[in-house]
Amino acid sequence: MDRGPQHRMTAVPPGEVTLSDRRTRRSWTVQVAGCLLGAHPVTRDLYAHVTGAPEDAGGEGRLPVADVSWWDAVRFCNALSLRAGCTPVYDLRPDGETVVQDTEADGYRLPTEAEWEHACRAGTEGPRYGPLDDIAWYRENSGDRIHETGARLPNAWGLYDMLGNVWEWCWDVYDAEVYGSYRVLRGGGWFDEHWSCRASVRRRSHPTFRVDDVGFRLARNAG
């Protein structure tokens, strides 16, 4: 059994969520199955333990891991699945550009953006699940730095840092016709203004992109 840093998963009930895109002014409704979602973004401690990256010696292991690409995140999910004795979700093809997802596998994965927004809202309908200064680290209160996970209030389903602190990679391609392989980012980060830290905000980036306010959160199929 792997006795390294533990990562708590929280049950997210099934439901329905309406996604929207400001650029295209399009909206669409998605039925979301129940799933498990990380109560916090993946931390530096857990990421280092699973990948073999240098352990943090400065007492900052509870910070969300950042400077990770979408590719880094899916590789991490597979590595953690193997450590946990689960079936990896992702088949990374030899061309280095293609990933096939096994939707029936019991391993760790990235959330879809519909799962992410449904979980972020936790039954609420407004732009945020609480007052922003109480639930998120963003430009006005972060002191221009990342913060430990779980220091702000969670939403009604027990999920922390869904808004602010770090943007989170999702599985989905953003808009293949316009942006090719760019993937979806959600949630806003410690350097963002308040308008970026809303449940509906979508951002995109190339899957190889790494920057100090982008991390990710784990998901698994329920049951």
Secondary structure as GFF3:
##gff-version 3
##sequence-region A 1 223
A	DSSP	beta_strand	9	12	.	.	.	ID=ss1
A	DSSP	beta_strand	15	21	.	.	.	ID=ss2
A	DSSP	beta_strand	26	32	.	.	.	ID=ss3
A	DSSP	beta_strand	35	38	.	.	.	ID=ss4
A	DSSP	alpha_helix	44	51	.	.	.	ID=ss5
A	DSSP	alpha_helix	70	83	.	.	.	ID=ss6
A	DSSP	beta_strand	90	92	.	.	.	ID=ss7
A	DSSP	beta_strand	99	101	.	.	.	ID=ss8
A	DSSP	alpha_helix	113	121	.	.	.	ID=ss9
A	DSSP	alpha_helix	132	135	.	.	.	ID=ss10
A	DSSP	beta_strand	167	173	.	.	.	ID=ss11
A	DSSP	alpha_helix	176	179	.	.	.	ID=ss12
A	DSSP	beta_strand	183	186	.	.	.	ID=ss13
A	DSSP	three_ten_helix	194	196	.	.	.	ID=ss14
A	DSSP	beta_strand	202	205	.	.	.	ID=ss15
A	DSSP	beta_strand	214	216	.	.	.	ID=ss16
A	DSSP	beta_strand	219	221	.	.	.	ID=ss17
###
